[in-house]
Amino acid sequence: MGTRPFRWFPHDGQRHAVADSLAVGDIGETLCERPVTVPHDAPSKAEWCWPTCAACDSAWRLHEGILPFPRPSMTRGHTARSSLRVVVRA
């Protein structure tokens, strides 16, 4: 068991957040409320590359106190770095 209450788990074509306490054979649900049974076989490397479920990501970030993604400044096509101004004085 990890130090956080949730972990990421590939399921149904996406990576979902599930309770860290779920073990092989356990029946539970993802943070987006999809039913899940933890299989005996570990997920494949390809399954870990599936896209992250947006609903699980939002719920996880809210629980952890992390800002939502994308951040508001990123939604306008700007990154924090691109909004910096450099002032050169002679």
C-alpha positions as CSV (number, residue, x, y, z in Angstrom):
1,M,0.0,0.0,0.0
2,G,1.3,3.5,-0.9
3,T,1.3,6.7,1.0
4,R,-1.7,8.1,-0.9
5,P,-5.3,6.9,-0.9
6,F,-5.5,6.4,-4.7
7,R,-3.3,4.9,-7.4
8,W,-3.6,4.9,-11.2
9,F,-4.8,1.7,-12.9
10,P,-5.5,1.0,-16.6
11,H,-9.1,-0.1,-17.1
12,D,-11.5,0.0,-20.0
13,G,-9.2,2.0,-22.4
14,Q,-8.1,4.7,-19.9
15,R,-5.9,5.1,-16.8
16,H,-8.3,5.5,-13.9
17,A,-7.7,6.4,-10.2
18,V,-8.7,3.6,-7.8
19,A,-8.4,3.1,-4.1
20,D,-4.8,2.1,-3.2
21,S,-6.2,-0.6,-0.9
22,L,-7.7,-2.6,-3.8
23,A,-5.9,-5.9,-4.2
24,V,-6.0,-8.7,-6.8
25,G,-9.6,-10.0,-7.1
26,D,-11.1,-7.1,-5.2
27,I,-14.2,-5.4,-6.6
28,G,-14.3,-1.6,-6.4
29,E,-14.9,1.5,-8.4
30,T,-12.8,4.2,-10.0
31,L,-13.0,7.8,-8.9
32,C,-15.3,8.4,-11.9
33,E,-17.5,5.7,-10.5
34,R,-16.9,2.9,-13.0
35,P,-17.0,-0.6,-11.6
36,V,-13.6,-2.4,-11.6
37,T,-12.3,-5.8,-10.6
38,V,-8.5,-5.9,-10.1
39,P,-7.2,-8.8,-12.4
40,H,-4.6,-11.3,-11.4
41,D,-2.3,-10.3,-14.3
42,A,-0.5,-7.0,-14.1
43,P,-1.4,-4.4,-16.8
44,S,0.8,-4.4,-19.9
45,K,3.2,-1.6,-20.8
46,A,0.9,-0.5,-23.6
47,E,-2.1,-0.3,-21.1
48,W,0.0,2.1,-18.9
49,C,0.2,4.4,-22.0
50,W,-3.6,4.7,-22.3
51,P,-4.9,8.3,-21.8
52,T,-5.8,9.4,-18.3
53,C,-9.5,9.6,-17.5
54,A,-10.3,13.3,-17.2
55,A,-13.0,12.7,-14.5
56,C,-10.6,10.6,-12.4
57,D,-7.8,13.2,-12.8
58,S,-10.1,16.1,-11.7
59,A,-11.3,14.2,-8.7
60,W,-7.8,13.1,-7.7
61,R,-6.5,16.7,-8.1
62,L,-9.3,18.0,-6.0
63,H,-8.6,15.5,-3.3
64,E,-4.9,16.2,-3.3
65,G,-5.3,19.9,-3.5
66,I,-3.5,20.2,-6.9
67,L,-4.6,22.8,-9.4
68,P,-6.7,21.4,-12.3
69,F,-5.0,20.7,-15.7
70,P,-4.7,22.3,-18.0
71,R,-4.1,25.4,-15.9
72,P,-6.1,28.5,-17.0
73,S,-2.9,30.2,-18.4
74,M,-2.3,27.1,-20.5
75,T,-5.8,27.1,-22.1
76,R,-5.1,30.3,-24.0
77,G,-2.1,28.7,-25.8
78,H,0.5,30.2,-23.3
79,T,2.8,28.4,-21.0
80,A,4.2,30.1,-17.9
81,R,7.5,30.4,-19.6
82,S,6.1,32.1,-22.7
83,S,4.4,34.8,-20.6
84,L,7.7,35.9,-19.0
85,R,9.2,39.2,-20.2
86,V,12.9,39.8,-20.3
87,V,14.2,43.3,-19.6
88,V,17.7,44.1,-20.7
89,R,19.3,47.3,-19.4
90,A,22.4,48.8,-20.9
